[in-house]
Every structure is written in C-alpha cells, then in structure tokens.
Amino acid sequence: MSTLPYRICAWLGFAFYCFVGMGQVNAQELSLNLQALLERSGRDNLITFIQQGNINIGGVLQAGNDNSAYLIQQGNNNNAIVIQVGIENEVQLQQAGNSNSALITQWGDANLVQLNQTGSNNFSITQIADNAAISITQY
C-alpha cells in the first residue's frame, strides 16, 4: 500500500496549522470560543461537527475510504477547513452568519460536496478526482 496519501495528509495538516496561525494577530487577543481539529484515518469514518458563536475554526482531516464529514457553523467570522484523501468522500457544510469562509479539498474518486451558506461568505473548493460533484447554495 502506498504511503503517498498519508504524506499528502501530513503536508496538508501542516498547511492547515499555518492557515490557522495566520489569523492570530496578537497573543494578547481573546482565545477562540471553540476550536477543534479532528483527525481520522481508516475506513468508513464519520464526523459530525457543530459550532455556535463567533470566530470559530473547525478543521477535519480524513485519510482513508468512504469518509464523511458533516459540519454546521452558526455565527460570524467562522472558518471551516475540510481535507479528505481517499475514495468516495463526502462533505456537507452549512454556514449561517456573516464573513464565514470554507476551504474544502478532496483527492479521490466519486467525491461529493454540498455547501450551504447564508450571509456574506466566501469559499474555495478543490477536487482532484473522477465523478466529483458540487452543490452550492448561497443566500
């Protein structure tokens, strides 16, 4: 079995760490209300992730097959980062509030992204796969 997906995940994890660190302007600022980084590796992984409040950062990094991530963020200035390396991965992300952002990256086959954003938000989706599907709703 190739270790390439795990090396990619390690690199992406480092990139995630750097991305999160960019938001820290001053060590004297208030800490985040809720910050979670979930890492799962294996088969049939399922993550359900809910954040309420402002300035939350949620991250999911999955390597394996048939991974699923369901995220909900309510509030302002929240960031969601989802990275999946594997086959038949699925992401469902809902963000409600203003100035929220989403970064979704998937490597694999038959990936699915469903993104719903209400408010003034921005997103970036990268899919390197066959049969990738994206559904985006913004209000």
Residue, then its C-alpha position, 0 to 999 in steps of 0.5 A: m500500500s502506498t504511503l503517498p496519501y498519508r504524506i499528502c495528509a501530513w503536508l496538508g495538516f501542516a498547511f492547515y496549522c499555518f492557515v490557522g496561525m495566520g489569523q492570530v494577530n496578537a497573543q494578547e487577543l481573546s482565545l477562540n470560543l471553540q476550536a477543534l481539529l479532528e483527525r481520522s484515518g481508516r475506513d468508513n469514518l464519520i464526523t459530525f461537527i457543530q459550532q455556535g458563536n463567533i470566530n470559530i475554526g473547525g478543521v477535519l482531516q480524513a485519510g482513508n475510504d468512504n469518509s464523511a464529514y458533516l459540519i454546521q457553523q452558526g455565527n460570524n467570522n467562522n472558518a471551516i477547513v475540510i481535507q479528505v484523501g481517499i475514495e468516495n468522500e463526502v462533505q456537507l457544510q452549512q454556514a449561517g452568519n456573516s464573513n464565514s469562509a470554507l476551504i474544502t479539498q478532496w483527492g479521490d474518486a466519486n467525491l461529493v460536496q454540498l455547501n450551504q451558506t447564508g450571509s456574506n461568505n466566501f469559499s474555495i473548493t478543490q477536487i482532484a478526482d473522477n465523478a466529483a460533484i458540487s452543490i452550492t447554495q448561497y443566500 
